[in-house]
Amino acid sequence: MKLFIRLISATLIGIVLSSGMLANAAETSIRSIRGFLPDLSFTLSSAGNQTFTEKNLRGKLAIVFFGYASCPDICPTTMAHLAQVMENLGDKSDKARIVFISVDPHRDTPDVLQEYVNLFNDKAIGLTGSEKQIQDIARRYRVAYQIEKPKDSNDKSYEVAHSRGIYIFDSEGKARLLASDGESIEGLTKAIKDLLQAS
């Protein structure tokens, strides 16, 4: 399972490296993906089981992370970092949104997911959908994930492996940056401020 995730992640990084549009990897783990990934496009469900699409985010910079609410380490750490980035943006935070997309549609209902993201930032948006909807958006942005097969239909303790990139789309829904989940809060804040200033 971990090898599968590494292979998909390596493929995405390889595409980015071939672009020749990167900042120095020794200085940052934030990569330009402009022109190498498609515009933001999806149909998912938000709190109250409302249909939510990329059109709901028009005019806002979208900071997109794929994970799941039961994640024991990576997701809460990354969400806490993104919440701090939003705080660092100050008044500019109204022009950005954290978008947390679940890769565990069996356990993450829209309302459960929104309660989860609200723990970190009250402007964050939690989205989920059917298996096919999640597969479609994951494939679109080359997000790798794999759900451990439950022991039985009532087993809710299974694990989910998933890639860890933070995708940043500008206010027009164009893919702009891919950041490692290990990128510093300061680095992410600067990159997002620069994008907001340029838009």
Buried (B, 14 or more C-beta within 10 A) or exposed (E): EEEEBEEBBEEBBEBBEEEEEBBEEEEBBBBBBEEBBEEBEBBBBBBEEEEBBBEBBEEBBBBBBBBBBBBEEBBBBBBBBBBBBBEBBEEBBEBBBBBBBBBBBBBBBBBBBBEBBBEBBEBBBBBBBEEEBBBBBBEBBBBBBBBEEEEEEEEEEBEBBBBBBBBBBBBEBBBBBBBBBEBBBEBBBBBBBEBBEEE
